Amino acid sequence: MTIGGVSIILIGGLINFGLLLFQLLSGLHYIRVPLGVHKKTGIALVIFAFIHGLLGILAH
């Protein structure tokens, strides 16, 4: 499962890392964002993490 020679699971992991970093920085108020944005990216993080984990299990 690749896109342009790069694993979909790797891409999902990088997206998860970016979302997690954003959540951490906005939660600690290093990045000022409205609460709604913080909540929506948290939901996106859960969804992407679930898909990432599911693809990892299925790929094994």
N, C-alpha and C positions, 0 to 999 in steps of 0.2 A: 504494500500500500504506500505508494509514493506520489508526490506531486512535483514534477520537474526534477526527479531524482532525489528529492528530500522526503524523508519519512513523515507521514501524516502525524504519527505519534510525537515525533520531535517538534513539529510545528505546534501541536496542541500543548506540549510542555512549555514551549517558549511563550505562547499566549497566556497560559496559566501563571507563569512566572511574572509576566508583565502586569497582569491583573492583580496578583498578590502583592507586588511591589507598590502598585497604585493604591490598593486598599490600606496597606501599612502606612504609606506616606500621608494619605489623606486622613486616616484615622488619628495619626499623631499630629495633624495640623501643619505638617511641613508644606503641604499643598492645600490651598484653601478651595474647597468645592462645596456646593450645596449638599445638604443631607440626601436629597433625592438622587443625585449623581452617585454618591457613595453607596446607597442602597442598591441601585440598579447595577453597578459594577460588581457588587457582592453577589447578586443573583446570577449575573453572567459568569462569575468565577465558579460558582457551584455547578452550573450547567456545563461549562467547559471542562471542569475537573472530572465530572461524572463521565462525559464522553471520552475524555483522555484515558481514564482508568478502564473504561469498557473496551476501548480499542486496544489497550495494552494487554488486557486479558484475552481478547479474541485473537490477537496476533501471536500469542505464545502458543 
